Amino acid sequence: MNKRRIFIAVNLPSFIKKKIAGAEEKVADKNIRWVKSDNLHITLVFVGYVSDQELAELCRVAREIAQKHESFEIKLNKICLGPFGKTPRMVWLCGEKSPELAALKNDLEEGLLNASTGLRHKEFRPFSPHITLSRLRQSADLPDIPFGTAFPVDSVEIMESELKKSGAEYSMVESIPLH
């Protein structure tokens, strides 16, 4: 049986991707290899490997949950090292905590856990909205860089991740509008 590696995300508008590219150019540390612009997103729920049947159910549940949530705005405020409280392994674009985003993430996890979707457990760590800009192979010297922008969230995307030698490649399975 062929299984697909799936996650649910908020994809970024092009103006945010352009602003990120401009900020990356200002960073002098050559140890940082940046994520491709097309792969930038905020992960809400990482599901893992699912069958086609589980994926169909996952999409159905996500559509149902998305209809219960209205569009909202996410504020992005700085580029920093993450995860917090551990040895940094990534460069993140950090967002402000958003009650709307946290509620959407929680509802998606709860709904997917209660259906035959392949999700096995809820995330136990507190949710901190962020966009992974780079995975570090070695330590990097990076002060926090102010970013200060916001964008509207009016959909969530079911994404497939295909692991390749050159890195993960993401493709959209379905875009689901919020109410």
C-alpha positions in Angstrom: 0.0 0.0 0.0 1.4 3.4 -1.0 1.3 5.9 1.8 1.7 9.7 1.5 3.4 12.0 4.1 0.9 14.7 5.0 0.6 17.8 7.0 -1.8 20.7 7.3 -0.4 24.2 7.0 -1.0 27.9 6.4 0.8 28.9 3.2 2.3 32.3 2.8 1.2 35.0 0.3 3.9 36.1 -2.2 4.5 39.5 -0.6 5.6 37.8 2.7 7.9 35.4 0.7 9.5 38.5 -1.0 10.0 40.2 2.3 11.6 37.1 3.8 14.0 36.9 0.8 15.0 40.5 1.5 15.7 39.7 5.2 17.7 36.6 4.3 20.0 38.7 2.1 21.0 40.8 5.2 22.2 37.8 7.2 26.0 37.3 6.7 26.3 33.9 8.3 27.4 31.4 5.6 26.5 28.4 7.7 22.8 29.0 7.0 21.2 27.3 4.0 17.8 28.9 3.4 14.6 26.9 2.8 13.2 27.4 -0.8 10.6 30.1 -1.0 8.0 27.7 -2.3 8.3 25.6 0.9 7.7 28.4 3.4 4.6 27.8 5.5 3.3 27.6 9.1 2.7 23.9 10.1 -0.5 23.4 12.0 -0.7 19.6 12.2 1.9 17.1 11.1 -0.1 13.9 10.4 2.6 11.6 8.9 2.2 8.8 6.5 -1.4 8.0 5.5 -3.3 5.8 3.0 -5.5 7.3 0.3 -8.5 6.3 2.3 -7.2 8.1 5.4 -6.3 11.1 3.3 -9.8 11.4 1.9 -11.2 11.3 5.5 -8.6 13.8 6.6 -9.7 16.2 3.9 -13.4 15.8 4.8 -12.7 16.5 8.5 -10.6 19.5 7.7 -13.3 21.0 5.4 -15.8 20.5 8.2 -13.6 22.2 10.8 -12.6 25.1 8.5 -16.2 26.0 8.0 -16.4 26.7 11.8 -13.5 29.2 11.7 -13.5 32.8 10.3 -10.5 34.4 8.5 -8.0 36.2 10.8 -4.6 37.9 10.7 -1.2 36.6 11.7 1.5 39.0 12.8 5.1 38.1 12.2 7.6 40.0 14.3 11.2 38.7 14.2 13.7 36.3 12.7 15.3 34.3 15.5 16.9 31.0 16.4 14.6 28.1 17.6 13.3 26.1 19.1 13.1 28.1 22.3 14.6 26.6 25.4 16.8 24.1 23.5 20.0 24.2 21.5 18.9 26.1 18.4 18.6 23.9 15.3 16.7 26.2 13.1 16.2 29.8 12.0 12.6 30.8 12.4 10.4 33.7 11.5 8.4 34.0 14.7 4.8 35.1 14.9 2.8 36.5 17.8 0.6 34.1 19.6 -2.8 34.1 17.9 -5.9 32.8 19.7 -7.6 32.2 16.4 -4.7 30.2 15.0 -4.3 28.2 18.2 -8.1 27.4 18.2 -7.9 26.3 14.6 -4.9 24.0 15.3 -6.6 22.5 18.3 -9.9 21.9 16.5 -8.0 20.2 13.6 -6.1 18.0 15.9 -9.2 17.0 17.9 -11.2 16.3 14.8 -8.5 14.3 13.1 -7.9 12.2 16.3 -11.6 11.3 16.4 -11.7 10.1 12.8 -9.8 7.5 10.8 -7.3 10.0 9.4 -3.9 8.6 10.4 -3.3 11.2 13.1 -2.1 9.2 16.2 -1.6 11.9 18.9 -1.9 15.6 19.7 1.2 17.8 19.8 2.2 18.0 23.4 4.4 21.2 23.1 2.8 24.6 23.4 2.1 26.0 19.9 4.3 28.9 18.9 3.5 30.1 15.3 6.7 30.1 13.3 8.0 29.6 9.8 11.2 27.5 9.4 13.6 29.5 7.3 16.6 27.2 7.7 17.7 24.0 9.4 21.2 24.5 10.9 23.9 21.9 10.3 26.1 23.7 12.8 25.7 26.6 15.2 25.1 30.0 13.7 25.5 33.5 15.0 22.2 35.2 14.4 20.9 38.1 16.5 17.1 38.6 16.5 16.1 40.5 13.3 12.9 42.6 13.5 10.5 41.7 10.8 7.1 43.4 11.6 4.4 42.5 9.1 1.1 40.7 9.1 -1.0 38.7 6.6 -4.5 37.4 6.4 -5.3 33.7 6.9 -8.3 32.8 4.8 -7.5 29.1 4.1 -5.6 26.1 5.3 -3.8 23.7 3.0 -3.5 19.9 3.1 0.1 19.4 2.0 2.1 16.4 0.9 5.8 16.2 1.7 8.1 14.1 -0.5 11.5 13.5 1.0 14.3 13.7 -1.6 18.1 13.9 -1.4 17.9 17.6 -2.3 15.5 18.2 0.5 11.7 17.9 1.1 9.4 19.0 -1.8 5.9 20.1 -0.9 2.8 19.9 -3.0 -0.7 21.0 -2.2 -3.3 18.3 -2.0 -6.2 20.7 -1.3 -6.8 24.3 -0.2 -9.7 24.7 2.2 -11.2 28.1 2.7 -12.1 29.3 6.2 -15.7 30.5 6.7 
